């Protein structure tokens, strides 16, 4: 059920190797506020960070011998559907979703689209060895680099030294401009 408290306490344990060859445990406890409603929760989510975390989990799954790339794709699709099911209102009569995804998580949905079709999990171009190398680079990348690897930036060049960022949806409308795709 729903949590009535205004705060919750979360406890994490991290294990580190010691100089002597053993392991040292570090226990951390944090008091976090609880969102009073789904819209308040969605306002507090950074969709770009959530997308990077989900993509890194998918990359780990794809690299795993027990899961593999195909199952990793299926898991990403299932998680996106889970998020839509939890946060998208349904029509009371038919049970059909009103909107495919919450507007606040649009960046997350776009990133998952690119993840499934891009160079890490997509099968449109490249060899599996190239995709495995991309996943390995992505796993080691920081937030800014991971974001640009996950969701490419499209720039238009109209001469000189100025580039203008345009949405990828504008690609078909730019027949005379030079376009540059930055994918990390």
C-alpha positions as a Markdown table, in Angstrom:
| # | Residue | x | y | z |
|---|---|---|---|---|
| 1 | Unk | 0.0 | 0.0 | 0.0 |
| 2 | Unk | 0.9 | 3.7 | 0.1 |
| 3 | Unk | 3.3 | 5.0 | 2.7 |
| 4 | Unk | 1.8 | 7.5 | 5.1 |
| 5 | Unk | 5.0 | 8.8 | 6.5 |
| 6 | Unk | 6.6 | 12.0 | 5.4 |
| 7 | Unk | 10.1 | 10.5 | 5.4 |
| 8 | Unk | 11.8 | 7.1 | 5.1 |
| 9 | Unk | 15.2 | 5.8 | 6.2 |
| 10 | Unk | 17.2 | 3.9 | 3.7 |
| 11 | Unk | 20.3 | 2.0 | 4.6 |
| 12 | Unk | 23.1 | 1.0 | 2.2 |
| 13 | Unk | 26.1 | -1.2 | 2.7 |
| 14 | Unk | 29.1 | -0.9 | 0.4 |
| 15 | Unk | 32.0 | -3.3 | 0.5 |
| 16 | Unk | 35.6 | -2.1 | -0.3 |
| 17 | Unk | 38.8 | -4.0 | -0.5 |
| 18 | Unk | 41.3 | -3.3 | 2.3 |
| 19 | Unk | 45.0 | -2.9 | 2.0 |
| 20 | Unk | 45.5 | -6.2 | 3.8 |
| 21 | Unk | 43.5 | -8.1 | 1.2 |
| 22 | Unk | 40.2 | -8.3 | 3.2 |
| 23 | Unk | 37.0 | -6.4 | 2.8 |
| 24 | Unk | 35.7 | -3.4 | 4.7 |
| 25 | Unk | 32.0 | -2.7 | 5.0 |
| 26 | Unk | 30.7 | 0.9 | 5.0 |
| 27 | Unk | 27.2 | 1.4 | 6.2 |
| 28 | Unk | 25.3 | 4.6 | 5.3 |
| 29 | Unk | 21.9 | 5.6 | 6.4 |
| 30 | Unk | 19.9 | 8.4 | 4.8 |
| 31 | Unk | 16.6 | 10.0 | 5.7 |
| 32 | Unk | 14.7 | 10.9 | 2.5 |
| 33 | Unk | 11.3 | 12.7 | 2.0 |
| 34 | Unk | 8.4 | 10.8 | 0.6 |
| 35 | Unk | 6.5 | 12.2 | -2.4 |
| 36 | Unk | 2.8 | 12.8 | -1.5 |
| 37 | Unk | 1.4 | 11.9 | -4.9 |
| 38 | Unk | 2.4 | 10.4 | -8.3 |
| 39 | Unk | 2.6 | 13.9 | -10.0 |
| 40 | Unk | 4.9 | 15.1 | -7.1 |
| 41 | Unk | 7.0 | 12.0 | -7.5 |
| 42 | Unk | 7.3 | 12.6 | -11.3 |
| 43 | Unk | 8.4 | 16.2 | -10.8 |
| 44 | Unk | 11.2 | 15.0 | -8.6 |
| 45 | Unk | 12.6 | 12.5 | -11.1 |
| 46 | Unk | 15.5 | 13.5 | -13.3 |
| 47 | Unk | 14.5 | 11.6 | -16.5 |
| 48 | Unk | 18.0 | 11.9 | -18.0 |
| 49 | Unk | 19.7 | 10.3 | -14.9 |
| 50 | Unk | 17.0 | 7.6 | -14.7 |
| 51 | Unk | 17.6 | 6.8 | -18.4 |
| 52 | Unk | 21.4 | 6.5 | -17.9 |
| 53 | Unk | 20.9 | 4.2 | -14.9 |
| 54 | Unk | 18.4 | 2.0 | -16.8 |
| 55 | Unk | 20.7 | 1.9 | -19.8 |
| 56 | Unk | 23.7 | 1.0 | -17.7 |
| 57 | Unk | 21.7 | -1.8 | -16.2 |
| 58 | Unk | 20.7 | -3.0 | -19.7 |
| 59 | Unk | 24.3 | -2.8 | -20.9 |
| 60 | Unk | 25.4 | -4.9 | -17.9 |
| 61 | Unk | 22.6 | -7.4 | -18.7 |
| 62 | Unk | 23.6 | -7.5 | -22.4 |
| 63 | Unk | 27.2 | -8.2 | -21.4 |
| 64 | Unk | 26.2 | -11.0 | -19.0 |
| 65 | Unk | 26.4 | -14.5 | -20.3 |
| 66 | Unk | 23.2 | -15.5 | -18.5 |
| 67 | Unk | 21.1 | -12.7 | -20.0 |
| 68 | Unk | 22.5 | -11.5 | -23.3 |
| 69 | Unk | 21.6 | -8.7 | -25.7 |
| 70 | Unk | 18.2 | -10.1 | -26.8 |
| 71 | Unk | 16.9 | -10.7 | -23.3 |
| 72 | Unk | 18.3 | -7.2 | -22.3 |
| 73 | Unk | 16.2 | -5.6 | -25.0 |
| 74 | Unk | 13.1 | -7.5 | -23.8 |
| 75 | Unk | 13.8 | -6.4 | -20.2 |
| 76 | Unk | 14.1 | -2.7 | -21.3 |
| 77 | Unk | 10.8 | -2.9 | -23.2 |
| 78 | Unk | 9.1 | -4.5 | -20.2 |
| 79 | Unk | 10.4 | -1.8 | -17.8 |
| 80 | Unk | 9.1 | 0.9 | -20.2 |
| 81 | Unk | 5.7 | -0.7 | -20.3 |
| 82 | Unk | 5.8 | -1.0 | -16.4 |
| 83 | Unk | 6.5 | 2.7 | -16.1 |
| 84 | Unk | 3.7 | 3.5 | -18.5 |
| 85 | Unk | 1.3 | 1.2 | -16.7 |
| 86 | Unk | 2.1 | 2.8 | -13.3 |
| 87 | Unk | 2.1 | 6.5 | -14.4 |
| 88 | Unk | -0.3 | 6.7 | -17.3 |
| 89 | Unk | -4.0 | 7.1 | -16.6 |
| 90 | Unk | -6.4 | 4.6 | -18.1 |
| 91 | Unk | -9.8 | 5.1 | -19.7 |
| 92 | Unk | -12.3 | 3.9 | -17.0 |
| 93 | Unk | -14.5 | 2.2 | -19.6 |
| 94 | Unk | -12.1 | 0.4 | -21.9 |
| 95 | Unk | -8.9 | 0.2 | -19.7 |
| 96 | Unk | -6.9 | 1.6 | -22.6 |
| 97 | Unk | -4.0 | 4.0 | -21.7 |
| 98 | Unk | -4.8 | 7.7 | -22.5 |
| 99 | Unk | -1.3 | 8.7 | -23.3 |
| 100 | Unk | 1.6 | 6.3 | -24.1 |
| 101 | Unk | 3.9 | 7.9 | -21.5 |
| 102 | Unk | 4.0 | 10.6 | -18.8 |
| 103 | Unk | 5.2 | 13.9 | -20.2 |
| 104 | Unk | 7.6 | 14.4 | -17.3 |
| 105 | Unk | 9.4 | 11.2 | -18.3 |
| 106 | Unk | 9.5 | 12.0 | -22.1 |
| 107 | Unk | 13.3 | 12.2 | -21.9 |
| 108 | Unk | 13.4 | 8.7 | -20.4 |
| 109 | Unk | 11.2 | 7.3 | -23.1 |
| 110 | Unk | 13.3 | 8.9 | -25.9 |
| 111 | Unk | 16.5 | 7.5 | -24.3 |
| 112 | Unk | 15.1 | 4.0 | -24.1 |
| 113 | Unk | 14.0 | 4.3 | -27.8 |
| 114 | Unk | 17.6 | 5.2 | -28.8 |
| 115 | Unk | 19.0 | 2.5 | -26.5 |
| 116 | Unk | 16.9 | -0.2 | -28.2 |
| 117 | Unk | 17.7 | 1.0 | -31.7 |
| 118 | Unk | 21.2 | 2.5 | -31.3 |
| 119 | Unk | 24.7 | 1.2 | -31.3 |
| 120 | Unk | 24.6 | -0.6 | -27.9 |
| 121 | Unk | 21.6 | -2.9 | -28.3 |
| 122 | Unk | 20.1 | -2.2 | -31.7 |
| 123 | Unk | 20.7 | -4.7 | -34.5 |
| 124 | Unk | 20.3 | -2.4 | -37.5 |
| 125 | Unk | 24.0 | -1.8 | -38.1 |
| 126 | Unk | 27.3 | -3.2 | -36.9 |
| 127 | Unk | 28.5 | -6.4 | -35.6 |
| 128 | Unk | 27.8 | -7.8 | -32.0 |
| 129 | Unk | 31.5 | -7.2 | -31.2 |
| 130 | Unk | 31.1 | -3.5 | -32.0 |
| 131 | Unk | 28.0 | -3.3 | -29.9 |
| 132 | Unk | 29.8 | -5.1 | -27.0 |
| 133 | Unk | 32.7 | -2.5 | -27.3 |
| 134 | Unk | 30.2 | 0.4 | -27.2 |
| 135 | Unk | 28.5 | -1.1 | -24.1 |
| 136 | Unk | 31.8 | -1.4 | -22.4 |
| 137 | Unk | 32.7 | 2.2 | -23.2 |
| 138 | Unk | 29.2 | 3.3 | -22.0 |
| 139 | Unk | 29.6 | 1.5 | -18.7 |
| 140 | Unk | 32.8 | 3.4 | -17.9 |
| 141 | Unk | 31.5 | 6.7 | -19.1 |
| 142 | Unk | 30.5 | 9.6 | -16.8 |
| 143 | Unk | 27.1 | 11.2 | -16.8 |
| 144 | Unk | 27.7 | 13.8 | -19.6 |
| 145 | Unk | 29.4 | 11.3 | -21.9 |
| 146 | Unk | 26.9 | 8.6 | -21.2 |
| 147 | Unk | 24.0 | 11.0 | -22.0 |
| 148 | Unk | 25.5 | 11.9 | -25.4 |
| 149 | Unk | 26.2 | 8.2 | -26.1 |
| 150 | Unk | 22.6 | 7.3 | -25.2 |
| 151 | Unk | 20.7 | 10.1 | -26.9 |
| 152 | Unk | 22.6 | 11.6 | -29.9 |
| 153 | Unk | 22.6 | 15.3 | -30.4 |
| 154 | Unk | 21.8 | 16.6 | -33.9 |
| 155 | Unk | 23.4 | 19.9 | -35.1 |
| 156 | Unk | 22.8 | 21.8 | -38.2 |
| 157 | Unk | 25.6 | 23.8 | -39.8 |
| 158 | Unk | 24.8 | 26.7 | -42.1 |
| 159 | Unk | 28.4 | 27.9 | -42.7 |
| 160 | Unk | 31.0 | 29.7 | -40.6 |
| 161 | Unk | 31.8 | 28.2 | -37.2 |
| 162 | Unk | 28.3 | 28.1 | -35.6 |
| 163 | Unk | 26.3 | 25.0 | -35.1 |
| 164 | Unk | 22.7 | 25.0 | -34.0 |
| 165 | Unk | 21.2 | 22.0 | -32.1 |
| 166 | Unk | 18.0 | 20.8 | -33.6 |
| 167 | Unk | 15.6 | 18.0 | -32.5 |
| 168 | Unk | 16.2 | 14.7 | -34.4 |
| 169 | Unk | 12.6 | 14.8 | -35.5 |
| 170 | Unk | 13.6 | 17.8 | -37.8 |
| 171 | Unk | 15.9 | 15.6 | -39.8 |
| 172 | Unk | 13.5 | 15.1 | -42.6 |
| 173 | Unk | 12.8 | 18.8 | -42.9 |
| 174 | Unk | 16.5 | 19.7 | -43.4 |
| 175 | Unk | 17.1 | 18.9 | -47.1 |
| 176 | Unk | 19.6 | 21.6 | -47.8 |
| 177 | Unk | 21.5 | 22.0 | -44.5 |
| 178 | Unk | 24.6 | 20.1 | -43.4 |
| 179 | Unk | 23.7 | 17.9 | -40.4 |
| 180 | Unk | 26.2 | 16.6 | -37.8 |
| 181 | Unk | 25.2 | 13.8 | -35.4 |
| 182 | Unk | 27.1 | 13.7 | -32.1 |
| 183 | Unk | 26.8 | 10.3 | -30.6 |
| 184 | Unk | 29.5 | 10.7 | -27.9 |
